[in-house]
């Protein structure tokens, strides 16, 4: 089993400060989003009470949605110290959403010591607080699915940094709901759980990431170790097909159970960011969506 190091940012002040500064400079300020704020006619902030706490998420319904047929649901999680509203602008998926018609959700992490965060594990030492984020996400899915025509076999999770950790947490502990996951500049924690079906995974990571190092550190496992966990779990090929474009290496481990694959975009010299560089003309949002959308909860569609 993968022995990924704990997310110890709350325990190590230097690393905590580095992550906080990186997220603030790259993915938005540490701030609450207003419950009354609306970004356009398609976007609104929703409040839900979960585990005794008022929790929020930003919901985007595309113009192309008419409710006549079930559509996928995409969850995208901001990084540590970030806000859903700022991350929505930074990691914009609305153009892809309009063309392919899916419902987009940017959940808001809870706050501890003034910083927003995600808890990808069941209650325990790996988490930053006692907030039940796994249950919060399930509550979001339940609420949206009662209001909109959601394809319950096509619910996807993506995230950046600590948000990517959350996506991996859902791949383990809410795999009955999640069809595929995407990680951008993130790692998987060591609280690996009982994934209930083959899990398609795409992992994007920069080789110069100074917060979650590509080759790992005393606090974090390497990108390859995270990939190896899913390669082994999904029984994919061990030798990937490799394509290189724009200083990005694309590795494809396919032919897994239920025809799922594990894919990796290695950004040579890439930092701890939601990447702006394109691969074969596709930006990060397009790479993420074009991967996860190939699958439903039963595997390759």
C-alpha positions in Angstrom: 0.0 0.0 0.0 1.2 3.5 -0.7 2.8 5.1 2.3 2.2 8.7 1.5 3.3 11.2 4.1 0.8 13.1 6.2 -0.4 16.6 5.2 1.5 18.3 8.0 1.2 21.9 7.0 -0.5 22.9 10.3 2.4 21.2 12.2 5.4 22.7 10.3 5.3 26.5 10.3 7.8 27.0 7.5 5.9 24.7 5.1 2.6 26.0 6.3 3.8 29.6 5.4 5.1 28.5 2.0 1.8 26.9 1.1 -0.2 29.8 2.3 1.8 32.3 0.3 1.8 30.1 -2.8 -2.0 29.7 -2.8 -2.7 33.4 -2.0 -0.4 34.5 -4.9 -1.6 31.8 -7.3 -5.2 31.0 -6.6 -6.9 33.8 -4.7 -7.1 35.3 -1.2 -7.9 33.7 2.1 -11.4 35.0 2.5 -15.1 34.0 2.9 -17.4 34.2 -0.1 -20.6 36.2 0.5 -23.7 34.2 0.5 -25.5 36.9 -1.5 -22.9 37.4 -4.2 -23.7 36.4 -7.7 -21.1 36.4 -10.5 -23.4 36.2 -13.4 -26.9 34.9 -14.2 -25.5 31.3 -14.4 -23.5 31.4 -11.2 -24.6 31.6 -7.6 -23.4 30.8 -4.1 -25.3 28.2 -2.2 -25.3 27.6 1.6 -25.9 24.2 3.1 -25.8 23.2 6.8 -23.7 20.1 7.3 -22.6 18.7 10.6 -23.8 21.8 12.4 -21.8 24.2 10.2 -22.9 26.6 7.5 -21.0 25.5 4.4 -20.9 27.1 1.0 -20.3 26.2 -2.6 -20.4 28.1 -5.9 -22.7 26.6 -8.5 -22.5 27.2 -12.2 -25.3 26.0 -14.5 -24.5 26.3 -18.2 -26.8 27.9 -20.7 -26.8 24.6 -22.6 -28.6 22.9 -19.7 -32.3 22.5 -20.3 -33.1 19.7 -17.8 -34.4 17.3 -20.4 -31.6 14.8 -20.0 -29.2 13.9 -17.2 -25.8 15.7 -17.3 -22.5 15.1 -15.5 -21.5 16.9 -12.3 -18.0 18.3 -11.9 -16.5 19.2 -8.5 -13.4 21.4 -8.4 -11.6 22.1 -5.1 -9.5 25.2 -4.4 -6.1 25.0 -2.7 -5.2 25.7 0.9 -6.0 29.3 1.9 -8.0 29.9 -1.2 -11.6 30.7 -1.9 -14.1 29.1 -4.2 -14.9 32.4 -6.0 -11.3 33.3 -6.8 -10.5 29.7 -7.8 -13.4 29.7 -10.2 -11.8 32.6 -12.0 -8.3 31.1 -11.9 -9.3 27.5 -12.8 -12.1 28.5 -15.2 -13.9 25.5 -16.7 -17.0 27.4 -17.9 -16.0 27.3 -21.6 -15.6 23.6 -21.5 -18.8 23.3 -19.5 -20.9 25.2 -22.0 -19.7 23.1 -24.9 -20.2 19.7 -23.3 -23.0 20.6 -20.9 -22.2 19.6 -17.3 -22.9 21.2 -13.9 -19.9 22.7 -12.3 -19.4 23.1 -8.5 -16.6 24.9 -6.7 -17.0 24.0 -3.0 -15.7 26.3 -0.3 -13.3 24.8 2.4 -13.9 25.5 6.0 -11.7 27.8 8.0 -9.2 27.0 10.8 -6.9 29.7 12.2 -8.1 32.0 9.5 -7.2 29.7 6.6 -9.5 27.6 4.4 -8.6 24.0 3.9 -9.8 20.5 3.0 -9.8 17.3 5.1 -9.4 14.4 2.7 -9.3 11.7 5.4 -11.8 10.4 7.9 -11.5 12.2 11.3 -7.9 11.7 12.4 -4.4 13.0 12.5 -4.0 13.6 8.8 -6.6 16.2 8.7 -6.3 20.0 9.4 -9.4 20.2 11.5 -12.5 18.2 12.6 -14.7 19.5 9.7 -16.4 16.6 7.9 -15.5 17.4 4.3 -16.2 14.0 3.0 -19.8 14.2 4.3 -20.0 17.8 3.1 -19.3 16.8 -0.5 -21.9 14.0 -0.3 -24.4 16.6 1.0 -23.6 18.9 -2.0 -24.2 16.0 -4.4 -27.5 15.1 -2.8 -28.8 18.6 -2.8 -27.8 19.4 -6.4 -29.2 16.1 -7.6 -32.6 16.9 -6.1 -32.7 20.3 -7.9 -31.2 19.3 -11.3 -31.1 16.3 -13.6 -27.7 14.9 -12.7 -26.2 11.7 -14.2 -25.3 10.0 -11.0 -22.9 7.7 -12.8 -20.9 10.6 -14.1 -19.8 12.6 -11.0 -16.1 13.8 -11.2 -13.7 15.4 -8.7 -10.7 17.6 -9.5 -8.6 19.9 -7.3 -5.5 21.9 -6.9 -2.9 21.4 -4.2 -4.8 20.7 -0.9 -7.9 20.5 -3.2 -6.3 17.7 -5.2 -5.7 15.9 -1.9 -9.5 16.2 -1.4 -10.2 14.7 -4.8 -8.0 11.7 -3.9 -9.8 11.4 -0.6 -13.1 11.2 -2.4 -11.6 8.5 -4.7 -11.1 6.4 -1.6 -13.9 7.2 0.8 -16.7 8.2 -1.5 -15.9 6.1 -4.5 -19.5 4.9 -4.7 -20.3 8.4 -5.9 -17.1 9.4 -7.9 -16.4 8.1 -11.4 -13.0 9.7 -12.0 -10.6 12.2 -10.4 -8.0 14.7 -11.4 -5.1 16.1 -9.4 -3.3 19.4 -10.3 -0.1 20.1 -8.3 -1.3 17.7 -5.6 -0.4 14.5 -3.8 -2.4 11.7 -2.1 -2.3 11.4 1.7 -1.6 8.1 3.5 -5.3 7.6 4.5 -6.0 5.2 1.6 -9.4 3.6 1.9 -11.6 1.0 0.3 -12.1 2.2 -3.3 -15.1 0.3 -4.6 -14.4 0.2 -8.3 -11.5 0.8 -10.8 -10.7 4.5 -10.6 -9.5 6.6 -13.6 -6.9 9.1 -12.4 -5.1 12.0 -14.2 -2.3 13.7 -12.3 -0.7 17.0 -13.4 2.5 18.0 -11.6 5.5 20.3 -12.2 9.1 19.2 -11.7 10.0 22.5 -10.0 7.1 22.4 -7.5 8.6 24.0 -4.4 5.6 23.2 -2.1 4.7 19.6 -3.0 8.0 18.5 -4.6 7.7 16.3 -7.7 10.2 13.8 -6.3 8.8 14.0 -2.8 10.3 15.1 0.6 10.3 14.2 4.2 6.7 15.4 4.4 5.3 14.3 1.0 5.5 11.3 -1.2 6.5 11.7 -4.9 4.2 12.1 -7.8 5.3 8.7 -9.1 4.4 7.0 -5.8 0.9 8.4 -6.1 0.7 7.2 -9.7 2.0 3.8 -8.8 -0.7 3.3 -6.2 -3.4 3.7 -8.9 -1.5 1.9 -11.6 -1.3 -1.2 -9.3 -4.9 -0.8 -8.0 -6.3 -0.5 -11.5 -4.1 -3.3 -13.0 -3.0 -1.1 -15.9 0.0 -1.7 -18.1 3.3 -0.9 -16.4 5.0 0.6 -19.4 3.3 3.8 -20.4 2.9 5.3 -23.9 4.7 8.7 -23.8 4.0 11.9 -25.8 5.9 15.1 -25.5 4.7 18.6 -26.4 5.5 22.1 -25.3 7.9 20.9 -22.6 5.2 18.6 -21.2 5.5 14.9 -21.0 2.3 12.9 -21.2 2.3 9.3 -19.8 -0.6 6.9 -20.4 -1.0 3.7 -18.4 -4.0 2.1 -20.0 -5.8 -1.3 -20.3 -6.8 -1.3 -16.7 -9.8 -3.1 -15.1 -13.0 -1.8 -16.7 -10.7 -0.2 -19.3 -9.7 2.6 -17.1 -6.4 4.4 -17.4 -4.0 6.3 -15.2 -2.5 9.4 -17.0 0.2 11.8 -16.0 1.2 15.2 -17.4 4.7 16.1 -16.3 5.4 19.8 -16.6 9.2 20.2 -17.0 10.2 23.2 -14.9 6.5 23.7 -13.8 5.8 25.3 -10.5 3.1 24.8 -7.8 0.2 26.2 -9.9 -2.9 25.5 -11.9 -0.9 25.3 -15.1 -1.3 27.9 -17.9 0.8 26.0 -20.4 -1.1 24.0 -23.0 -0.6 20.5 -24.3 -1.5 19.9 -27.9 -3.6 23.0 -27.7 -5.5 22.0 -24.6 -5.3 24.0 -21.3 -5.5 22.4 -17.9 -9.2 22.6 -17.6 -9.6 21.0 -21.0 -7.1 18.2 -20.2 -8.9 17.5 -16.9 -12.4 17.4 -18.5 -11.4 15.5 -21.6 -9.9 12.8 -19.4 -12.6 12.3 -16.7 -15.5 12.6 -19.2 -14.4 9.4 -21.0 -15.6 7.5 -17.9 -18.6 6.7 -15.9 -18.7 4.8 -12.6 -18.6 1.5 -14.5 -15.4 2.4 -16.4 -14.8 3.5 -20.0 -18.0 4.7 -21.5 
